[in-house]
Amino acid sequence: MTQTEAGSAASETPQRHVHLQQVRYADLDPQFHVNNVRMLTYLEDARISFLHFGQGHTEQIFGAMVVARQEADYLAPLLPRTEPVRVELWVTEVRNSSFTLAYEVLDENTVYLRARTVLVGFDVEQQSARRLNATERAFLADYT
C-alpha cells in the first residue's frame, strides 16, 4: 500500500513517497521486536514500490539498479502492532549514475529508524554502472 505526500512549497520539504508496511509475526526477534534485518526489508519494500509505482505510474520508470551503500540508525524498538507502520522515503542527492534515498520508519508518535541508501544505475549486459537517463532524473526531481 503506497501513497505520495507533497511537500509544502513554503517549507521546501521534499515530496515523500509513503509505503505502509504491516508488521508480521515472522518479523520479530527473540526480544519480541522487529529484527534489524527485517527493518531493512521494510526499506526494500518501500524502495521497490517507489521505483516501480511512484506517483501512480503504471509503467516501470527505472532500468536496473543496484544498492551500493546502505546505512541505518535504529532509534526505537518496533513492537508487534495491528496497524501498519509508515515507511517514508525521499531523494537527497542525484549524481550522474547514482542517487541517494533517505527513509524514516515511523508512526504518529515515534521514529523507529532513519536510513539512507545509495542506488546506482546498472547495465546488466555490460555488468557495470550506467548513467541515469532523463526519464529517471525527471522522476527523481519530484522527490528532491
GIMOVEN-V33362 format. One line per field, one symbol per residue. ss: DSSP state (H for helix, E for strand, L for the rest). phi: phi as a letter, one per 30 degrees, with the letter a starting at -180 (. if undefined). burial: I if it has 16 or more other ideal C-beta (glycine too) atoms within 10 Angstrom, else O. A space follows every 50 residues. Layout:
ss->???
phi->???
burial->???
//
This chain:
ss->LEEEELLLLLLLLLLEEEEEELLLHHHELLLLEELHHHHHHHHHHHHHHH HHHHHHLLLLLLLLEEEEEEEEEELLLLELLLLLEEEEEEEEEELLLEEE EEEEEELLLLEEEEEEEEEEEEELLLLEELLLLHHHHHHHHLLL
phi->.babcddddddhdddcdccccddcedddcddibddedddddeddeddddd dcbdhidccddcddbbdcabbbcdcadcceadddccccbaccabcebbac ccbbcabdcbcdababbccbdbcdddhadbddcdddddddedcc
burial->OIOOOOOOOOOOOIIIIIIOIOIOOOIIOOOOIIOOOIIIOIIOIIIOII IOIIOOOOOOIIOOIOOOOOOIOOOOOIOOOOOOIIIIIIIOOIOOIIII IIIIIIOOOOOIIOIIIIIIIIOOOOOOOIOIOOOIOOIIOIIO
//
